[in-house]
Each structure stands twice: as C-alpha cells, then as structure tokens.
Amino acid sequence: MDIKGKTALITGGGAGIGRATALALAARGAGHIVVADIDGAAAAETAALAQAAGSRALARAVDVTDLAALTALFAEAEAAAPLDIVFNNAGVVSGSPAFPDIPLARLLRTVQINLLAMMAGTQLAIDLFRARGARGVIVNTSSVAAFAPMTQDPAYSASKVGILNFTQACAPLGESHGIRVNAVCPGVTDTAIVKATGDGVTPAAWLAPALARVKLLTPDDIARAVIDLIEDETKAGAHTVVQNEAAA
Ligand SMILES: NC(=O)c1ccc[n+]([C@@H]2O[C@H](COP(=O)([O-])OP(=O)(O)OC[C@H]3O[C@@H](n4cnc5c(N)ncnc54)[C@H](O)[C@@H]3O)[C@@H](O)[C@H]2O)c1
C-alpha cells in the first residue's frame, strides 16, 4: 500500500514504537493519523508532532481494554476519514513483583491489554474495511518473546505468542478480502517498557543479563519494519522479526 494520503489509527501511539511509527507514516505523507493512548497528553504530543510533519492528526485518550471506548474510537476515526491502516500496538509488561509473586489481577491485565485488545482492534478494523468493501492493512505488535517463554513474565510472552498466532490465522483475508494482517516482532527496544519491568526507572534485575548481551534497538528501527509490512502488498499473515545485534 502506498501510504501517501492514507489514514491510520495507532494504539499505544503516545510513546516509543507507536510514536515513531506515527512519525514514519507522517514522513511518508499519511493524510490523517488517529493517535490513541491511555495517556492522553502523550497521544496529544504525538499528534502535534505528526501535524508538524504534515499530516492531519487527532489524539484520543483511550484504554484499549475498554471495549465500548475502543469501538467508539474506531467509529470516530472512520467517520473523520475512512481508515486504511490500523496499528494495534498498545502493550505492557507485567512489572514488579514478577511471576509467580504477581497479583492475579495484574497477570490478567497484561493479557487483556496485549492480546484481547489486539484481537478486538483487528476485528473492529476488519468490520470497517468489509463494510466499505475496502482493502486495508492491520499490523499487530508481537515480540521476540513470542519465540522464547519469559519465565519472569509468562503473561507477556504468552500474550505475544497469541498475537502472532491470531495474526497468522488472518492470512487468508489477504486473498479473500484484500485485508492484510501482519505482525512485527521487535527485539529489545529502547523504550519505557524496558524500565517498566522494574520500578519504572531501572529495569528488573532479572532482565539485566539479557540487556548486557545486546545492543538496544531504537523505536525507529521497529517503525521501519512496520512501514515495510504496510507497503509490501505480498505480505498477509506475515511477521517480521527485528533482532538485536550482540553488544559490542
Ligand atoms: N520495547 C521493547 O523492548 C519491545 C519489544 C518487543 C515488543 N514490544 C511491544 O511494543 C509495543 C509498544 O511498546 P513500546 O516499547 O513502544 O513501549 P512504551 O511503553 O513506550 O509504549 C507503550 C504505549 O502503550 C500505552 N498503553 C499502555 N497500556 C495501554 C492501554 N491499556 N490502552 C492504551 N494505551 C496503552 C502506553 O501509555 C504507552 O504509550 C508493545 O506492544 C510492546 O509489548 C516492545
């Protein structure tokens, strides 16, 4: 898909990979970008940056686990400018204390945000595209954790496996409806989520050995992979792994 003039909706767009992707879309001439995030001020900042880069943009404070709010967000975005691209990207790690000391509610919330909201966002986008008989692209943010169970945060790695599997199951929609659903699987990337494994300032001690072994990716590295999944018409049910290089 040629991004120029197209419209996009991004969840978790207030920071990190979501923000970098919003700006990469704007740099390629996206016409309208809806930036949704539970942090409304952060979403507004991203929208302002996208506007400065030449796109029209709208920011909304939305918790993606609130199905009514998520449904209203998609409806509002579609009404403002029919959607072409949806990036289901909002995600969290379970945080501290780690599994198995984690409170049950936090374990389940990780799955609600990462997996169930991604499924809802994908279905909502498919419904909108099909109602118009339009082609469309959906990208879902999985992780390299989909390939390596995280003993300290199994809710995270299991949710990322689920995202990948759900995305792969959508492959036939490319052929049948012109709706391409793809996943990006980032390696460890320099965003706030890494510190959220610990106290929000310092990553969890259990992550330190892994962090020492690799060079962190940047959000722009991941945004490039997302842009490729949007632009490459051959990709449906596909995933791109963005691997870390070994530390120098
Ligand atoms: N950074 C990494 O190392 C890494 C690696 C693999 C995958 N990922 C995935 O990339 C995605 C983006 O994360 P990031 O690294 O940019 O981290 P980030 O913390 O910078 O961005 C995540 C964004 O999601 C938002 N968010 C959290 N819960 C939300 C909710 N309930 N509703 C709406 N928005 C919500 C946050 O406010 C934040 O702006 C996530 O799905 C994450 O799991 C990150």
The ligand as an ORCA input file, in Angstrom:
! r2SCAN-3c Opt
* xyz 0 1
  N      10.467     -2.028     23.840
  C      10.671     -3.329     23.665
  O      11.732     -3.869     24.001
  C       9.609     -4.154     22.986
  C       9.980     -5.408     22.474
  C       9.011     -6.197     21.861
  C       7.708     -5.738     21.757
  N       7.373     -4.527     22.279
  C       5.974     -4.093     22.156
  O       5.916     -2.857     21.504
  C       4.669     -2.222     21.843
  C       4.947     -0.761     22.158
  O       5.728     -0.694     23.327
  P       6.946      0.316     23.483
  O       8.159     -0.493     23.553
  O       6.834      1.399     22.491
  O       6.688      0.829     24.982
  P       6.074      2.199     25.523
  O       5.780      1.934     26.958
  O       6.962      3.325     25.151
  O       4.727      2.358     24.696
  C       3.547      1.640     25.016
  C       2.390      2.625     24.928
  O       1.174      1.892     25.172
  C       0.368      2.686     26.002
  N      -0.587      1.854     26.726
  C      -0.330      1.014     27.752
  N      -1.468      0.461     28.185
  C      -2.464      0.965     27.415
  C      -3.865      0.779     27.393
  N      -4.474     -0.028     28.264
  N      -4.582      1.440     26.466
  C      -3.974      2.271     25.583
  N      -2.660      2.513     25.565
  C      -1.910      1.845     26.481
  C       1.343      3.375     26.952
  O       0.760      4.514     27.576
  C       2.487      3.706     26.009
  O       2.358      4.985     25.432
  C       4.086     -3.033     22.988
  O       3.073     -3.885     22.494
  C       5.265     -3.850     23.466
  O       4.878     -5.054     24.099
  C       8.306     -3.726     22.869
*
